[in-house]
Amino acid sequence: MATIDCKAIAAKLRENVKADIAAATQKHGEKPFLEIVQVGAHPSSVSYVKSIIRTCDNMEVNHNFAQYDENITEAELIKEIERLNNDPKVHGVIIQYPLPRHIDQDKIANTLSPDKDVDGITSVNLGKLLMGIEGMVPCTPKGMVRILKESGVELQGKDVTLVGNGRTVGKPISQLLLHEGATVTVCHQFTKDLKKHLQQADIVIGAAGVAGLIPGDAVKEGVVVIDAAINVLEDGKIVGDADFEEVSKKASLITPVPGGVGTTTNAMLMENLLGLFLGHKEK
């Protein structure tokens, strides 16, 4: 077993993107600009916003953090998103989820212009992903594919069992893997005989958010495991979907949790922002 050094991969990706951003800034005499939108103060969002701001500062990217009261109405938030759509200095917008329950997340996502959708959440960009057309790809799934490639894992022809069918990770990663020529079986926490599907997989992806859903006796020897889930146990320990201690005994490669997939997300966010910035300059 070898634990994938995701932090080293992320550092390499960040350096490459940082160099590309510096070159684009010098060429166009302007820095990319990211608007970060948060409603309320959900703990996971607060932590992520801090990491995004640190990344922007490191990459020398202009940014603004707009935090709105959790009681903002849906109509008021839509008006703010439309304002950002029409602001020429803003090249990309990332909306922090989850939003308060009284706000329709899909409606807010699709209020955002696809041309400023830095995290690939709009129906337009998700549709492009489904069709294999170039567009903004959600950052975490994009980082997962990079981890696999940087680790020398061949995807074409491989059997992949994906556990998790969510909009932000599960569905997008399934499409990215299909585009790479993998055969993808999509499962979730309600799948009958999940073990049967896991046992045949060359690559297992955890993205359901259920601790221990992927046990050691359900995977075959030499499997590659990419665990994108984050689960907090009662004792405060952070784990993925895979039982790391047991699964790692069989895996040829496995990502840690924490310090795994999530380390690449911000690098992919900056890469997407650069793409939007350059697209804006070409118009």
N, C-alpha and C positions, 0 to 999 in steps of 0.2 A: 504493500500500500504506500502511496505517496500523496501527501496532502498538497493540493495545488496552492502555490504561493500567489494568491490573488492580489495581495498588496504590491508585490513586485510587478505583476502584470499591469495593475492600475497605474503604478508610477511610470512605467514605460509609455502607456497610453496617454497619460497626462502630459508628459514631456513632448510627445509628438504633436498633440493638439495645441499645446502652448506655443510651440514653434510656428505652427500653421497660423495661429491667431496673430502672432507678432508680425508675420509676413503680410497678412491681410491688412492689418492695421497700418503698417508702413505704406503699403500700396495705395490704400484708399484715404489715408489721413483721418481715420475715424475708427473708434473702437466699437466692437459689438456691444449691444445693450440688452440686458436681460431684466425683465420685470417679474418679480416674485410676488404672487398673490396668495394671501392666507386669510381665512375667515375664522375668527376665534383663535384658540391656542391649544389645539390637540397636541399632546406630548410628542407623538412621533413626528408631527409636522414641524414643531418647534425645533427639534433636534436636526431634522433634515434641512430646514432653512438655514440654520447656523453653518452646516457643512457646505451648502451651496454658496453662501456668502464668502466663506473662506476660500473656496475654489475660485470664485470670481476674482477675488483679490489677488490670488496667486497667479491667475492667468491674465491679469490686467484687463479684465472685462468690466465695463461699466454696468451698474446694476442699481435697482431700486427695490426695496422691500415694502410692499403695501399691505399692512395688516388691518383688516376690517373687523368691527365688532361682530360677535357671533349672532347678534340680533338683526343684522342687516337684512333687508327684505330681498327676495329673489329679483324683483324688478330693479332695485338699486344696484345689486351686484352685476346684473346684465348691463346696466348703463355704464358701469365702470369698465367692464370688459370691452364694450363697444368703443369706449373712449380710447383704450389702449390699441384696439384694432386700427384706429384712425390716427394714431400718433406716429409720425414718420421716424422719430428718434428711437422708438422701441422696435427691436428686431425679433425678439422672442419673448414669449410669456409662458410661465409655468404656474399652474394653479394647484395649490396644495389640497390634497384629499386626505381624509374625508371632509366633506362640507357638512354644516349643520343639517339636521333631518328635514327642516322646512324648505330646503333648497334642492331642486331637482339637479342632480349632478350631471346627467346626460344633457339637459338643456343648457347648463353653463358651459359644458365642454364644447357643445356645438354652436355656442355664441362666439367662441374664439375663432378668429380667422385661421384657416389651415396654413396660411403663409406665416403665421406667428406661433404656431403650435409646436413648441420646442420639445414636448414630451410625447408627441404622437397620440393625443387623446381624442381628437375629433373623428367623426365618422368618415370624413373625407380621407384622412391619412390612414385610418384603420382599413378602409376600403382599398386604398392603394396597396397596402401591405398584403391584403388577401389576393389581389390581382397580380402581385409581383411588379407593380409600378413604383418607380422611385418616389419616395416621400419621406416624411419624418417617422422614424421607427421609435417606439417606446424605449426609454434608456436602459432599463434593467434587462429586458430580453436581448437588446443589442449587445450589452456587456457580457451576457452569458455566452453568446456565440463567439465573441472575441476571446473569452477565457478558454473555450474549447479549442479554438484555432491556435492560440498562443501556446497551448499545452500539447500541440501536435496530434490532436484527436481528429481522425478522418470521419467525416459525417456522411458522405455519400454511401448509400447502401446499408447504413447501420439501422438496427432496430432500436427505436427510442420509445420508452414509456414515460409519458408526462403525467404527473399526478397534480392536478390543479387546472381548472378551466376558466380562471378569472380573466377579466377584460384587460387588466394592466400587465399581467405577466403570462398567464397560461395560454390564452388564445394567441397573443402575438408571437410567443416563442414557438408555438406549434407551426405557425406559418413560416417563420424564418428557417426552421429546421427542414420543412418540406421543400423550401426553395433551395436548400443545400443538398437535396437528394436523399434525405433520410426518410425512413418509414416510421411514421409517428402514430402511436396509440395514445389517445387522450383519456385519462381516467380522473377520478376525483374521489372524495371521501365516501361517496355512496356507491361506488363501483362494486358489483358483485365479484367475489373472488379476485380481489386486487392482486393477491400474491401470484396468481397464474400469469397475469400480465407483466408483473415485475420480473419474474423468473426468466422470461425470454429476452429481456432487454439487454442490449450492449451498452446503452446509455440510459440512466434514470434521471429525470428532472423532478425535483421537489418544489412545488409552488402552491400547495393547498392551504398551508397555515395550520396544520394539525400535527402537533408534536408526536413523534413515534409512529407516524402513519406508514413509514417505510422501515420495516424491521430487518435485522441482519439475515434471518432465515428466508427472506423473500427475494434476495438478489443472488445472481450467479457469480462465480469466481471471475475476477478480471473486469467487472463492471466499472463504468465511469459514472460518477454521481455528481451532479450539479444541484446543490440545494439552495434555492432562492428564498426559502421561507424563513420568517423570523417569528419565533414563539417565545413568550416569556412565561416561565414556570412559576409556581407559587413561591418558590424560594428565591426568585429573582434571576435565576439562571436563564440565559438566552440560548435557544436551540433551534434547529431547523426541523424539517419534516422527517429526515432520516435519523435513525438511532446511530449516531456517529460512531460510538464505541464498537458496536457490533458490525455495522455495515462496512466500516473502514477495514475490518479484518479480511474482507473479500474484495474490496474495491482496488483496482489498479491506480485510479485517481479519484480524489474526492475533494470537494471544496469545504472549508471550515465554516462554522457559524458560531459566533460572529466573525468578521474579518474576511468574508468570502465574496460572494457575488456583489454585495452592496458597495464594495470598494471601487468598482469600475463604473458605477452609475453616473457619478458626476463628470467623469471624463467623457462619457457618451453624451451627457447633457451639453457640455461645452462644444463637442464635435457637431451636435445638431444645431446649436446656436450659430456656430461658424457657417454652417450650410445655409441657414436662413439669412444671415448677414450678407453672404456672397450672392445669394439669390436676389436680395433687395438691391444690391449694387448693380446687378446685371439688367434690372428693369429700366 
